[in-house]
Amino acid sequence: MCRDYFRAFVSLAVVVALAACNSGTTNSVAPAAPAANISGDYSGTMQDAQHGSGTATATLAQHNATAGGTITAVEPGGTVTAQVSLTIASTNATSGTMVIDYAGGTTCTFSTTGAYDPNTGALSGSYTAVTNCSGDSGTYSLTQQCTDTVTTQMRALNGVISPC
């Protein structure tokens, strides 16, 4: 009878050992793709619900999956410069904040969402007032003219956009 218990114990131990050997992490999560390189100089348009539409230029610098810089728009009411901070997702979606200090002393903060197309260098999005400037919103459509070197390894642009 002890021999039957011993055999059962050895069989169970072998099954447990084999199960442990086969329980490797086969469902591991692949590392996220690096963010696209959206750094560089841009030109395009900006349309604001309260200030009208006009031509726009931008310069962005990037570190990892965050970028920041300025968007300057020449609109019917004058020139507006927005400070922008963006996060770039591995899907090339962007989100962040824009801040505009108007000449009259008003500072407005906006939330912004958009997307970057690495094939064409197009950065587009919309923004909505969060503090001050209640009801103000707008859109921007910018095309990357050149790309700057970023401070970390980024996905190549496949030669679509030349260096600044």
Contacts in CASP RR format, 6 or more apart in sequence:
PFRMAT RR
TARGET T0000
AUTHOR 0000-0000-0000
METHOD contacts of the structure
MODEL  1
MCRDYFRAFVSLAVVVALAACNSGTTNSVAPAAPAANISGDYSGTMQDAQ
HGSGTATATLAQHNATAGGTITAVEPGGTVTAQVSLTIASTNATSGTMVI
DYAGGTTCTFSTTGAYDPNTGALSGSYTAVTNCSGDSGTYSLTQQCTDTV
TTQMRALNGVISPC
32 90 0 8 1.000
33 90 0 8 1.000
33 155 0 8 1.000
34 65 0 8 1.000
34 90 0 8 1.000
34 153 0 8 1.000
34 154 0 8 1.000
34 155 0 8 1.000
35 62 0 8 1.000
35 64 0 8 1.000
35 65 0 8 1.000
35 88 0 8 1.000
35 89 0 8 1.000
35 90 0 8 1.000
35 92 0 8 1.000
35 154 0 8 1.000
35 155 0 8 1.000
36 88 0 8 1.000
36 92 0 8 1.000
36 116 0 8 1.000
36 118 0 8 1.000
36 154 0 8 1.000
36 155 0 8 1.000
36 157 0 8 1.000
37 62 0 8 1.000
37 118 0 8 1.000
37 147 0 8 1.000
37 150 0 8 1.000
37 154 0 8 1.000
37 155 0 8 1.000
37 156 0 8 1.000
37 157 0 8 1.000
38 60 0 8 1.000
38 62 0 8 1.000
38 67 0 8 1.000
38 86 0 8 1.000
38 88 0 8 1.000
38 94 0 8 1.000
38 116 0 8 1.000
38 123 0 8 1.000
38 144 0 8 1.000
39 60 0 8 1.000
39 61 0 8 1.000
39 62 0 8 1.000
39 67 0 8 1.000
39 147 0 8 1.000
39 148 0 8 1.000
39 149 0 8 1.000
39 150 0 8 1.000
40 59 0 8 1.000
40 60 0 8 1.000
40 61 0 8 1.000
40 144 0 8 1.000
40 145 0 8 1.000
40 146 0 8 1.000
40 147 0 8 1.000
40 148 0 8 1.000
40 164 0 8 1.000
41 57 0 8 1.000
41 58 0 8 1.000
41 59 0 8 1.000
41 144 0 8 1.000
41 145 0 8 1.000
41 146 0 8 1.000
41 148 0 8 1.000
41 164 0 8 1.000
42 56 0 8 1.000
42 57 0 8 1.000
42 58 0 8 1.000
42 59 0 8 1.000
42 60 0 8 1.000
42 71 0 8 1.000
42 123 0 8 1.000
42 142 0 8 1.000
42 143 0 8 1.000
42 144 0 8 1.000
42 145 0 8 1.000
43 55 0 8 1.000
43 56 0 8 1.000
43 57 0 8 1.000
43 58 0 8 1.000
43 142 0 8 1.000
43 143 0 8 1.000
43 145 0 8 1.000
44 55 0 8 1.000
44 56 0 8 1.000
44 57 0 8 1.000
44 140 0 8 1.000
44 141 0 8 1.000
44 142 0 8 1.000
44 143 0 8 1.000
45 53 0 8 1.000
45 54 0 8 1.000
45 55 0 8 1.000
45 56 0 8 1.000
45 140 0 8 1.000
45 141 0 8 1.000
45 142 0 8 1.000
46 53 0 8 1.000
46 54 0 8 1.000
46 55 0 8 1.000
46 56 0 8 1.000
46 71 0 8 1.000
46 73 0 8 1.000
46 75 0 8 1.000
46 80 0 8 1.000
46 138 0 8 1.000
46 139 0 8 1.000
46 140 0 8 1.000
46 141 0 8 1.000
47 53 0 8 1.000
47 54 0 8 1.000
47 138 0 8 1.000
47 139 0 8 1.000
47 140 0 8 1.000
48 73 0 8 1.000
48 75 0 8 1.000
48 80 0 8 1.000
48 136 0 8 1.000
48 137 0 8 1.000
48 138 0 8 1.000
49 135 0 8 1.000
49 136 0 8 1.000
49 137 0 8 1.000
49 138 0 8 1.000
50 133 0 8 1.000
50 135 0 8 1.000
50 136 0 8 1.000
51 75 0 8 1.000
51 76 0 8 1.000
51 77 0 8 1.000
51 78 0 8 1.000
51 80 0 8 1.000
52 75 0 8 1.000
52 76 0 8 1.000
52 77 0 8 1.000
53 75 0 8 1.000
54 73 0 8 1.000
54 74 0 8 1.000
54 75 0 8 1.000
54 76 0 8 1.000
55 73 0 8 1.000
55 74 0 8 1.000
56 71 0 8 1.000
56 72 0 8 1.000
56 73 0 8 1.000
56 74 0 8 1.000
56 140 0 8 1.000
56 142 0 8 1.000
57 71 0 8 1.000
57 72 0 8 1.000
58 69 0 8 1.000
58 70 0 8 1.000
58 71 0 8 1.000
58 72 0 8 1.000
58 84 0 8 1.000
58 123 0 8 1.000
58 142 0 8 1.000
59 69 0 8 1.000
59 70 0 8 1.000
60 67 0 8 1.000
60 68 0 8 1.000
60 69 0 8 1.000
60 84 0 8 1.000
60 86 0 8 1.000
60 148 0 8 1.000
61 67 0 8 1.000
61 68 0 8 1.000
61 69 0 8 1.000
61 148 0 8 1.000
61 150 0 8 1.000
62 68 0 8 1.000
62 88 0 8 1.000
62 148 0 8 1.000
62 150 0 8 1.000
62 151 0 8 1.000
62 154 0 8 1.000
63 150 0 8 1.000
63 151 0 8 1.000
63 152 0 8 1.000
64 151 0 8 1.000
64 152 0 8 1.000
65 87 0 8 1.000
65 88 0 8 1.000
65 89 0 8 1.000
65 90 0 8 1.000
66 85 0 8 1.000
66 86 0 8 1.000
66 87 0 8 1.000
66 88 0 8 1.000
67 85 0 8 1.000
67 86 0 8 1.000
67 88 0 8 1.000
68 83 0 8 1.000
68 84 0 8 1.000
68 85 0 8 1.000
68 86 0 8 1.000
69 83 0 8 1.000
69 84 0 8 1.000
69 85 0 8 1.000
70 81 0 8 1.000
70 82 0 8 1.000
70 83 0 8 1.000
70 84 0 8 1.000
71 81 0 8 1.000
71 82 0 8 1.000
71 84 0 8 1.000
71 98 0 8 1.000
71 140 0 8 1.000
71 142 0 8 1.000
72 79 0 8 1.000
72 80 0 8 1.000
72 81 0 8 1.000
72 82 0 8 1.000
73 79 0 8 1.000
73 80 0 8 1.000
73 81 0 8 1.000
73 82 0 8 1.000
73 140 0 8 1.000
80 100 0 8 1.000
80 102 0 8 1.000
81 100 0 8 1.000
81 101 0 8 1.000
82 98 0 8 1.000
82 99 0 8 1.000
82 100 0 8 1.000
82 110 0 8 1.000
83 98 0 8 1.000
83 99 0 8 1.000
83 100 0 8 1.000
84 96 0 8 1.000
84 97 0 8 1.000
84 98 0 8 1.000
84 99 0 8 1.000
84 112 0 8 1.000
85 96 0 8 1.000
85 97 0 8 1.000
85 98 0 8 1.000
86 94 0 8 1.000
86 95 0 8 1.000
86 96 0 8 1.000
86 112 0 8 1.000
87 94 0 8 1.000
87 95 0 8 1.000
87 96 0 8 1.000
88 94 0 8 1.000
88 116 0 8 1.000
89 95 0 8 1.000
92 115 0 8 1.000
92 116 0 8 1.000
92 117 0 8 1.000
92 118 0 8 1.000
93 113 0 8 1.000
93 114 0 8 1.000
93 115 0 8 1.000
94 112 0 8 1.000
94 113 0 8 1.000
94 114 0 8 1.000
94 115 0 8 1.000
94 116 0 8 1.000
94 123 0 8 1.000
94 125 0 8 1.000
95 111 0 8 1.000
95 112 0 8 1.000
95 113 0 8 1.000
95 114 0 8 1.000
96 111 0 8 1.000
96 112 0 8 1.000
96 113 0 8 1.000
97 109 0 8 1.000
97 110 0 8 1.000
97 111 0 8 1.000
97 112 0 8 1.000
97 130 0 8 1.000
98 109 0 8 1.000
98 110 0 8 1.000
98 111 0 8 1.000
98 112 0 8 1.000
98 127 0 8 1.000
99 107 0 8 1.000
99 108 0 8 1.000
99 109 0 8 1.000
99 110 0 8 1.000
100 107 0 8 1.000
100 108 0 8 1.000
100 110 0 8 1.000
100 133 0 8 1.000
101 107 0 8 1.000
102 108 0 8 1.000
106 132 0 8 1.000
106 133 0 8 1.000
107 131 0 8 1.000
107 132 0 8 1.000
108 129 0 8 1.000
108 131 0 8 1.000
108 132 0 8 1.000
108 133 0 8 1.000
108 136 0 8 1.000
109 129 0 8 1.000
109 130 0 8 1.000
109 131 0 8 1.000
109 132 0 8 1.000
110 127 0 8 1.000
110 128 0 8 1.000
110 129 0 8 1.000
110 130 0 8 1.000
110 133 0 8 1.000
110 136 0 8 1.000
110 137 0 8 1.000
111 127 0 8 1.000
111 128 0 8 1.000
111 130 0 8 1.000
112 125 0 8 1.000
112 126 0 8 1.000
112 127 0 8 1.000
112 128 0 8 1.000
113 125 0 8 1.000
113 126 0 8 1.000
114 123 0 8 1.000
114 124 0 8 1.000
114 125 0 8 1.000
114 126 0 8 1.000
115 123 0 8 1.000
115 124 0 8 1.000
115 125 0 8 1.000
116 122 0 8 1.000
116 123 0 8 1.000
117 123 0 8 1.000
118 155 0 8 1.000
118 157 0 8 1.000
118 158 0 8 1.000
118 160 0 8 1.000
119 158 0 8 1.000
119 160 0 8 1.000
120 143 0 8 1.000
120 160 0 8 1.000
121 143 0 8 1.000
121 144 0 8 1.000
121 157 0 8 1.000
121 160 0 8 1.000
121 161 0 8 1.000
122 141 0 8 1.000
122 142 0 8 1.000
122 143 0 8 1.000
122 144 0 8 1.000
123 140 0 8 1.000
123 141 0 8 1.000
123 142 0 8 1.000
123 143 0 8 1.000
123 144 0 8 1.000
124 139 0 8 1.000
124 140 0 8 1.000
124 141 0 8 1.000
124 142 0 8 1.000
125 139 0 8 1.000
125 140 0 8 1.000
125 141 0 8 1.000
126 137 0 8 1.000
126 138 0 8 1.000
126 139 0 8 1.000
126 140 0 8 1.000
127 137 0 8 1.000
127 138 0 8 1.000
127 139 0 8 1.000
127 140 0 8 1.000
128 135 0 8 1.000
128 136 0 8 1.000
128 137 0 8 1.000
128 138 0 8 1.000
129 135 0 8 1.000
129 136 0 8 1.000
129 137 0 8 1.000
144 161 0 8 1.000
145 161 0 8 1.000
145 164 0 8 1.000
146 161 0 8 1.000
146 162 0 8 1.000
146 163 0 8 1.000
146 164 0 8 1.000
147 157 0 8 1.000
147 161 0 8 1.000
147 162 0 8 1.000
147 163 0 8 1.000
147 164 0 8 1.000
148 163 0 8 1.000
148 164 0 8 1.000
149 163 0 8 1.000
END
